[in-house]
Amino acid sequence: MSSPHISPGTAHEAHLLLVEDDEVIRSTVRMLLERYGFTVSTAADGLTGLEIFRERNPDLLLLDVMLPHLDGIGLCRRIREFSLAPILMMSARGDSLDVVSGLEAGADDYVVKPCESAVLVARIRSLLRRASFTPVPDTTPETAVLVFGELTIDTRGMDVLRDGEPVALTPTELRMLLEFAASPGVVLERRTLLSRVWDHAWHGDTRVVDLHVQRLRTKIGSDRIETVRGFGYKFRR
């Protein structure tokens, strides 16, 4: 980890769970995050990480892909069976298969190791902001509920229904859906979604956007979000 370039002390005591089998990396990352005001629990393998997650219900899970006993992909899937907490994956190689598998399993974002301290902390803070997101109350009661066919979105209560049944969305999926619903029929470029949903500067890699669109489609209807080749995605009215 290189020297951080952002100010510590603004984490508001968020509790993180770090699951990393390399003792040196685990200790280094923990000290870094504690310096920035986070409370950090750690685990050296996937099964222990799952147990600690169930016991302590952290605000965010930070996990390596390669873990003993239960790898990061498997742990991510297990967590998503009962929790929508933000998950940040760490991949040693940035391998395409690792990244895609992690995002498909339910991770919200990923970083490639070794990662600059400033980047890691910024990604964590972005995920925590997303998880605590509440919209600005600039809508009237009449316009707070949006209806698109069988899909109903309550932008004040943060509730989403499909055919009258609740839809469980992660904070990232919900933010993405709200961006689409705010501009129905308008093509949103991938870099626009990266900026608005992930707080990322454009860096050429759009896999995180594409995989989240796929996940969102499975929950709200495969035909609700249209792919506009060469441009991005469009939400059907």
N, C-alpha and C positions, 0 to 999 in steps of 0.2 A: 504494500500500500504506500503510495506517495503521500507527501505532506498535504493536509487539507487546505482548501482555499476559501472556505466559508466559515462563518462565525458559529461557534458552539453555543449551547445553552438555550436553544429554542425548541427542544423536543417535547417539553411539557410532560416529562416523566412517562412517556409511552413505554410500555413493556414489550420487548422483542424477544423472540426465541430464535437463537442461532443454532443450526444443526450442521456441523462440520466435523469430519473425522480427523483432519490434520490438526494436531495439537497446537503447532506454532501459529497457523492461520487462525484457528479458533481463538487463541489467547490474544493475538494481535487485533483482530476485528472486534472482539469484545471490549478491549481497552479503548479502542478508537470510539466505539459507539457510546461507551460510558462517559467518555470525555465530552461528548455532545449532549449529555443529559439523559440518555436513554437508560432504562433499567433492562439488563440483559440476562436471560437464562440461556444455558448452553446444553447441548447434547452431542455425543460423539458418534451416534448411529441413529438410523431411522426409527427403530422400535422404541428406543428411549425417548427420542424426539416426540413421537406420537403420545407416549405416556405423559410427558411433561406438558404437552399442548393441552391434553384433556384436563390435567390437574390445574393448570394456571391460566388457561384461556388468554394467551398473549394478544396484544394489539396487532402484531405483524409477525409473520414467519419468514425467516431468511435461511434458505437451505441450499446445500451443495447437491449437485446431481448425483455424484458418485459417493454412496454411503454404504457401510456394511449392514447386513441383516435385512434392511429395507431401504432401497435406494430412494433418491429424492423424488423421482417420478411416482413411485408407489406411495410414498408418504404424502405427496401432494394429492393424489387421488383419495387416499383415506381421509385426509383432513376435509376435503370437499364433500364428503358424505354427511358431515354434520356442522360445518362452519363455513362462513363466507369471509373470514378474516383475510386481509391482504397477504399474498404470498409472493416473495421475490426470490427467484431462482438464481443460483450462481453456477456457471459452466466454465470449466477450466480451459476449454478450447474454443468455445463459441460454436461448437459443432452444430451443424444445421439440424441433425436428428435430435440432439439433446434439447435444443431450443424449442423445436416444434413439439416434441413429446412433452416437455414441461408446460408449455402453453396449452396444449390440448388437455393435459391432466388438470388444469384449473389455475395455473400460476397467472399472476397479473402482469408480471414484468420479469426481466432477467438482466443480469450483468455478466460480463466475461472477466474471469480472473486471469492475471492480476488486474484489479480495478483501482482507479484513483479514488482516494478517500472522499474527495469532494463529490465525485459522481455517485458513489455508493450512498452517502448521506442524503444527497439531493433526491435520489430515487426513493429512498425510504420515506423521506418527508413528503414527497409527492403522493405516495401510496396512502400514507396516514391522512393527508388532507382529503384525498378522495373518499376514504372510508368514513370521515366525519362530515362529508359534504352535505350542506343544506342549501337549497336554492334561495336566491334573493326573492322575497315576497312581492314581486311586481305584477302578480296576476290577480284578477278578481276571482271570486268563487266560481263564477260562470266559465272562466277560461282556464282554471287550474286543472281541470280534468280533460284530458285529450283522448279522443276516441278514433281509432283507425281500424275499422272493420271489427274483428273479434278482439282486438287489443285495446285495453283501457289503461291510461297512464295518469295517475294522480301526482302532479308535480309538487304538491305541497306535502302530502302524506308519504311520498316516495313509495307508493304502492303500484304494482303492475299486475294486471289481470289479463288472462287469455281465456276467452269463453267463460268468464266468470270465476276462473280458478286462479289463485295466486301464483305468480311466477317468481321463483327465487333467483335473484341476480346478485352477482358480486358487485362491490362498489364500482369497479372498473366497467363492468357490463352496464350498470345503471347509468353511469356518466355518459357512456357511448350512446345508449338508447336516448337519453335526453338531448344529446347533441343532434341526433338524427331527427327526433320528433319536433325539435324547434325549427327545423328547416325541411319540411316534407317536400319532396320533389326537386330538391336542390342537390347537385352533386357535391359531395365533400371529398376533397383530396385526402390521401393517406397522411401527408405531412400536416394537413390541417387537423386531422383527428389526433395525430401524435402530439401536436402542440396543445390542443384543448383538453384532451383526456389524460395524456401521460405527462404533460409539461416537458416534453422532449423537444430539443432543437432537432431540425431535420438532419439525419445522419446517414441516409441512404438505405436503411434496413427497415422494411415495413412488415416483417413477419408478425410482429406483435399485434399490429392492426388487423391483418388478414385472419389470424387465428381467433382473435376475439370476435370478429364479424361472424366467423363460422360458428363459434359457441353461441353467440346471441341468436343466430338464425334457428338453431335447434330448440331454443326456448320460446321464441316469439313467432315462429313461422318462417319456413325457408324462403318464401316468396316476398317477405316484407321488406328485405333489404336487397336492392338490385345492384349487381356489379356493372359499372360503366368502364369498359376496358380502356386502359390507357389513362384513366382519370382518377377513379375512386369508387365511391359507393353512393347510392341514392335511396332514400327512404320513401317507400310507396305510400301515397295518401290513403 
